[in-house]
Structures are given as structure tokens and as C-alpha cells.
Amino acid sequence: MSEPIIRRATRDDFPHIVRMIRDLAAHIGKGFVPKVSLEILEADGPFGRDRFRIFVAVHNVQVIGFCLYTFAFSGWRGKTGLFIEDLYVDPSARGSGLGRKLMDAALEAEAKDGISYIKLEVSTADQAAIAFYRKSGFTLSDTEAIMFCDRPET
């Protein structure tokens, strides 16, 4: 099997990314339906407001994975890092190291700007994902909890 190509996402990749975000939500469960759309990716992504960036993995012209990230600043570290919002690899390619390669591509692309760490969220129910991240060098925080405060939609 040939190696997948990892590259920055293009507009043509957006329909595949929307599908994979929905597949990721279905994998995690909990009945959550993502609100992502092509229009949102276009408006807020790398070709719009540049609020996030995306790398994709392509194999035989099929997009089989992606890493969507933003930037985070840590006063504790005194450094800027990447916050991986979504990482997805098609089930057919899981276990191949592709997820790690996607994260490495994002980190390498941004390293010139002083990016030095990666932070992410993982579902506590997804033990396979936790094992993957641990194998990739991540540790679970015993001092931080995820909290949200959504603004009312207008």
C-alpha cells in the first residue's frame, strides 16, 4: 500500500472534512450532531478569517483523515501552542500512524512561529483514543477540567 500524502487542506477538501467531522461525532456518540457546514469552513477557515487551519491525509485521491487546529497561548508555559480541535482517521487507516503524522505535520508547519506544544481534548469514554494519545506522548491532566460557556445565539 502506498503512503498517504499529508498536505494543507484546500476548498475542495471541505465536503470530505464536513463528512469526517460527522463521522467523528457518530464514533464518539452521545447524540451530538455537529453544526459544521461548508459555509462555516469557508468563512472561518484558512481561506476566510483564518481562525483555524487543517491538514488532510489523502490516499488514492480519497481524503482519509484530517487534523483541524487553532492556536493557544499558555501563560504558564510562556509559549504558544497548537490546540487540536478535531483529529480523524478513517477506520481503514487506523493503527498506521497516520494520526500522529497529521499532528506532526501541523506542528512542523507552525514551528517556525515558535509553536512548541500541542493541547487537545479527548472523550473520557474513548479509551482507544486515550491509548493512542498516550502512545503519542500525551498525558492526561489531573489538574484541568474542560468547561464551556456558549453565548446565546442571536
Buried (B, 14 or more C-beta within 10 A) or exposed (E): EEEBEBEEBEEEBBEBBBEBBBBBBEBBEEEEEBEBEEEBBBEBBBEEEEEBBBBBBBBEEEBBBBBBBEBBEEEEEEEBBBBBBBBBBBEEBBEBEBBBBBBBBBBEBBEEEEBBEBBBEBEEEBEEBBEBBEEEEBEEEEEEEEEEEEEEEE
